[in-house]
């Protein structure tokens, strides 16, 4: 009887193990069109593969939207409590949204959560006319900020990352994995973006709507990959599946960016794999110290940017995180059985 139970348990565990690994087996081709991993403390590239591939970032664009709003708060033009009234253009954004209705009013802080948790296009557009005179000036600020960070192959044309009305990729937002790594590093060093990006679920509209919207973070690696606490996913047909991710373990933090995956599953598996393989490559003397008193929390900062003059350094691809890792290099999910009741 005991032997039969043990045999059934063994087969059950084996079945789970096989199923997970079958899902995790990498296809013959790379699971992205471009990728980079950097040490967040130094900006040094630990791995890169076609890191200067130019493509739409889709909703990863919203990382720059967050930074421009952060700058407006730091400059005292707005605060987290500043009320923002949605207009008809916000309401018509489409795609992922929190369904803003023209005339609804929410704080800058509430809209930032909508942007970073729900990836709301309407909230991103509403913030553009809160932090600037309108979308045109806001996008100009996005591009100016990109230039200040050394994002040489980036052009922003929207605050949200939706495809252009022409459906011509060249008319929309364009960037590279390397440039997004620069942007991500600026954010984790100089803002409290992780306060928003690490939130897995949150209500939107409490106190304004009869029924708040239940927001779920699109970054499904949160809570699954140790130390991962951001940053932003993105998808459009032209962009493929993109993700700028960051994780910290001890005093080491890395940033991983992939663009152009064929599915969210492939993207997430590759990001998880690169994270596991990259942490051992971080030098022992590299210590990450993130931003302590962020202007977005109402604490002004006058320090010069530690990133503006520190571009991501080039690095030859290392052997460990190859573009198409074999099955035994892909992170597996371990299952443990609950203790037997006495």
N, C-alpha and C positions, 0 to 999 in steps of 0.2 A: 504493500500500500504506500509506504513512505517512498520506495524506489519509484513507483509510478508517478507520485506527485513531483518528486525531484526531476524526473525525466520531462514532465509537462512544463515545469518551471524553466528547465534548461532550453527546451524548444521555444518557449515564449520569449525568453531573453535573446536567444539567437535570432529569432524572427525580427525583433525590434532592431537588433544590431545590423542585420542585413538590410532591412528596409531603410534605415537612416543612411547607411553607406551607399546604397544604390542611388538615393537622392543626391548624395554628395559627390558622386563620381564626376569629375570634370570632363567635358566633352573634348574632342580632339583639337578644337580651335580655342583660342584665348577667350576668356569669359568677359572681355571688355575690349574697347578700341584704344584705350589709353589709361595708364595708371601711374601713380607715384606714391611713395611712402616717405615721410620726412620725420626727423627728430624735432619735436615742437620746441625744445629748448634752444637748439642751435640753428634750425632751419636746414640742416644738412640732409641731403637725400640719402636714404638708406636703400632704396630700390626705385627704379623707374623703368617703364616700358612704354614707349611711344607717348611720353609725358607731355609733348608739345602738340599733340593731336587736337586740332581745332574743331569744336562741335558745339551745338546748343547745350547749355547746362540744365535746361528746363527749370524746375522749381529750386534748384540749388542757387539760382539767381537771388533768391530771397536772403541769402547770407549777406550780400552786399546791401540789400534793402535794410536789413537789421543794422548794419554798420553805419549807414547814412543817418538813420533815425538816432542811433547812439550818438553820433557826432552832433546832431541838432540838440540833443539833450545836454551834452557836454558844453555846448556853446551857449546854453541858456535860452534858446529860441522856443523850446517846448519842454514839458516835464512829463513824467510818466502819468500824471493825473490829468494832463490836458485833454479836454473833451474833443472828440472828432465826430462830426456828423456825416454820415454816409450820403452820397449823392446818387443820381440816376446812373452815372457811369460805373460807380462801384457796384451797384446792384446788377448791372448787366455783364459783369466780368465772365461768368461761366467757369467751367472746370471745377476743381476742388474749391470749396467756399464754405463760409459760415452763414451764407444767405442773408447778407446785409440788405436791408430795405432802405430806400431813400428816406431820409429823415431820422433814422435811428442814430443814437449817439452812444459811443463807447469811449473809454479812456485809451490813451496811447498804449498803456501797459496791457490792457485786455486785447487790443489788436495785435500786439507783439506776440502774445501767447497764441492767438489764432494763426498768425503767420508761421510760427516755429513748430507748433504742435499739429495743427490741422492742415498746414500748408495752404492757407486760404488766400486765393487770388484777390478776392474782393477786399480783404483786410489789408493786403499789401498795397493795393491801389489807393485805399483810403489813407494810409499812412503817407503816401507820396504827396497828397495835398495838405497834410498836417505838418510835415517837416520841411516843406518847400511851398512855393507859390502854386505849384501844380506838377503834373507828371513830367512835363518837358524839363523844368528846372531840376526836378528830383533826379531824372535820368542823367542830366548833365553832372550833377554832384556824384552820382555813382561812377561815372567814367573818370571824373577828376580823382576820386578816391582810388580807383583802380590804377591810374597812372602813378599816384603817390606811393603805391605799394610795389611798383615794378611789374605790374601785370601786363606784359608787353603784347600779348596776343588776345586781349579781351576787349570786347565792345558790348556795352549794355544798351538795350533799346526799350526795356520795360522794367517795372519794379517787381514783376511776378514770374516771368519766364515762360508765359504762354506763347505759342507760335504766332508769328505775324499774320495779319489778315491776308497777305499775299500767298501765304504758305510756302514762301521761298526761304529756305534756311538762311541764306545770306542776308536777309532783311531782319533777322531776329537777333537775340542775344547770342554771343559767341565767346567761348573761352577755352581753356585747356586744363588738364589735370594739374600741371605745374602752377598755373595762375590761381586755381582754386585752393591749392595748398598754401600759397602766400596769403590769400584772403582768410582762410581758416586759421592760420597761425596768428594773424593780427587779431582775430576775434578772441581766441583763447588766451592771448597774452594781455589784451587791453580792454576787454569787455566782459560782462557777466553773461554772455550768450548761453553758457551751459545751464544757467538758471531756467532758461526757457527750453532749450534743445533737449534736455534730459528728462523732461516731463512726459510721461507715457500716456496719461489720460487726464482730462480736465474739462469741466463744464464751461460753456461760453454763453454769456448773456444773462447770467444771474442778476436779478434785481431790475432787469430791463424787459426781459421776455417772460411770458407766462410759463413757458417750458424751455429751459436752457438746452443748448445743443451739446451733446456728449462728444467731445473731441478725442480722437485716438491718434497718437503719433504714428506717422508713416514709417518711421525707422524701427523696423521689427527686430533689430539686433539689440535694442535697449533691453537690459535685463537678461540677455542671453549670452553675450560676450563679456567676460569679466573686465571691468574698468571702462567699458564703452559708455559715453555719456553725451554723444552728439554725432553729427551736427545736423545734416540736412539731406533728404532724398530728393530725387527729381525724375520725372518721366514725361516725355512726349514721344510721338511716333518718330520725329526727326532726331531726337536726342538719344533715344533708347533709355535704359535705366541707369541712373547716375546716383552717386552717393559720395558726399564728403563726410568722413567719419573721423572721430578722435577717441582715444582711450588712454587712460592713465593707470599705471600700476606702480605703486610706491612713488618714487620721485621721478619716474620716467613717463613721458607722454609722447605719443606718436599721432600723426595725422595721416590718414589714408584716403586717397581719392581715386575713384574709378569712374570712367565715363563710357557710355555706349554698350552696356550689356544687353543681351537679348531678352532677359527676364529678370524679375526681382529676385527670384531664387538664385539664379546664377550670380547676380551681383552680390547678394548677401553672403553666399558661400565664399566667393573670392575675397571679399572684404574681411570676413572672419579668418580666412586662411592667411592673408597677408599680415593681419594683426598678430597672429600667433607666431609667425615666422620672423616678424620684424623686431619684436621686443628684445630678443637676444642680441640683435645687432646694435642696439643703442649703447654707446660707450659708457663704461662704468662711471666716468666722471661727469656725465651729462645729467644735470639736475634741472627739472622744470619748475619754474616759479610763476604761477599764473597771476592774473590781475587780482589785487586784494580789494582795493576801494574803487569800484567801477562808477564812472559818471552816470551810468544808466540807473544807478541806485541813489542818485542825488549827491554823490561825492565827487566834486570837481578834481580833475587831474591835469597838471601842467607839464608832466614829464614828456620828453621827446619820444616819438615812436621808436620802440626797440626793433621794429620790423622794417620800417621804410627804407633803410639803407642796408638791409640784410637779406639779399635775394636767396631763394632756394638754390643750393649748390647742385651742380650736375653730379651724377654718380652712375657708373656702369652697372647694369643689372647684376645682382648677386645671384649665386647659384641656388640659394634656398627657395626664395619665392618666385619660381619660374612661372611664366604666364599661364601654363596649363599644368597645374600640379597633379601628380598621380594620386590615386585614391587614398594611399596611405598617408599623404601629406595634408589631406583635407580634415579639418576638425571634426571629430565625431561627438555624438551626444552620449554620455554615459548614464546608464540607468542603474539605480540601486533599489533593492527591494526593502520595504518597511520591515522593522524587526518583528519577529514572531511574538504574538501575544501570549503572555504567560497564563 
